[in-house]
Amino acid sequence: MPISTRSFKETKLVDYCDRRDGTISTSKKGTDPNGKSKITYSNGEVLSSSYNFFLKELLEKRSINFFVLDESDDRWIRETIKLSEEDDELSLRVEELKLILKSLTNFVNHRENKRIYIREVWITSEKPSERRRVFTEEVLEIIPIILKQQNARIEEFNDLLQKYYQEWKRDYVHHSINMERFNSVLEEFNINKGLITIVPDPLFEMSREDMLEYGKATEMRLSPHGAWLLDSSHAIFSIFQRVVWGFNWKSVDQCRAHDKCIIRMKKMIIEVMRQYLNTPEGGLIPITCIDNSIEWLENQCYWTLGSKGTCLDSRTSISIDITPHFQSLYYHVYQQAMYFYGLPNYHSSVRFSSDDFPDWANAVIPAWLTRVLLLVGWSEQFFDKESVDLANVILQLILNKMPAESRNGSIPLLVSGNTLKTVLGTLSFGSDLGDTVLEAGIQRAGKLLFLETIGS
């Protein structure tokens, strides 16, 4: 075949992330990488992943790369190695499967004309252009594959590939680039962008749903090698939920080992959060690193963090965490936690739809609203005027704990006029900050002000 000399600058990526007809499903609950997740589109097209062919125990060894398969790939695999639909057979055919599914590069050595897909990596950012990204590891893998499919001289691009290998190399985080950068890199290699399809990551999309559904859940995605990752904002939010939540930061210091221990621990927590805040744009952090940070913090003082102080009874704590967001909790559950931990009382932010004077013993509010009110309360109790930037991260992600219909501007404001500053004091951290900082906070997390309650 002749070597291709055509210019592909004007070609465009095929983008499935804008499609609204895809249905995400999994054969298992939770975030098990072997959950056999897939996306089914209205035209019958089905996308899945290489991880669907391996059991969890093998995936945890990080020796198998994640890549996207379509229905024709799946059919080809099963026909080639005569694999049945039974999960039990996977453990017996591991070595055969690894030969072709260890990585995308391995797979195309057996199936040269495979359609190439790359996952969208979504991160939290104030800049819309930075939110949609792709893993640089996956970019570097698909470029030689596409060049070969185009019948290009791959050796002519070896130096350029090495340049990007070095430029994108990271020691502790997984690197990603935004879509503008992705397009420009593809043009440097004269890649036909029409041969690449960007697809949503079903495991990430399911974690988004879990973040609304359950109290401690955050948005996660898998690295190309199967490690769970958080962006910097969710790393901070995870620390907040696991270390700040569940302790009265205004209480009298009970520590028997350190003077001013609560003040000291707050400073350490804020410093750890700030280290994650300073993660370079596009860096994604392994959850194991965040777990290590939390373990280190908890080991600093048993009396303050190791024991998490005196806790609510476990049944109440668990119900706040795992009750599905649309189900109701008794209003006194929120009040009990609020009083127990000395949190601000947002009673005036809650409107009950049925009665002006509800029966408080039986009044209920949605589980999501219970969690939102407590998260906002701990934000106000913990952060101060020196850590407003970190508080803004938390407030922005609290929105993800609210149903979409409760975030938009059509929801009635449940606090009136001048009471706004005192009810949502999280945004002001004391009157000495002045209105300028407050208004900036309102603009960044303003939709949090629209708290809708399903009445009793």
ZIWO-V10326 format. One line per field, one symbol per residue. burial: 1 if it has 9 or more other ideal C-beta (glycine too) atoms within 8 Angstrom, else 0. Layout:
# ZIWO-V10326
burial=???
This chain:
# ZIWO-V10326
burial=000000010000100110000101010000101111111110000111111101100110000111111100110111001000000011001100110111111111001000111111111100000110111111111111111111010100100110011001000011111110011011101010111111111111111101110000011111110111111111111111101110111010001000001101110111011101101001111110110011011101101111001000000110111010100010111111110010110100110100000100001111111111111111111110101101111111111111100111001001100011101111111000100011001101101111111011
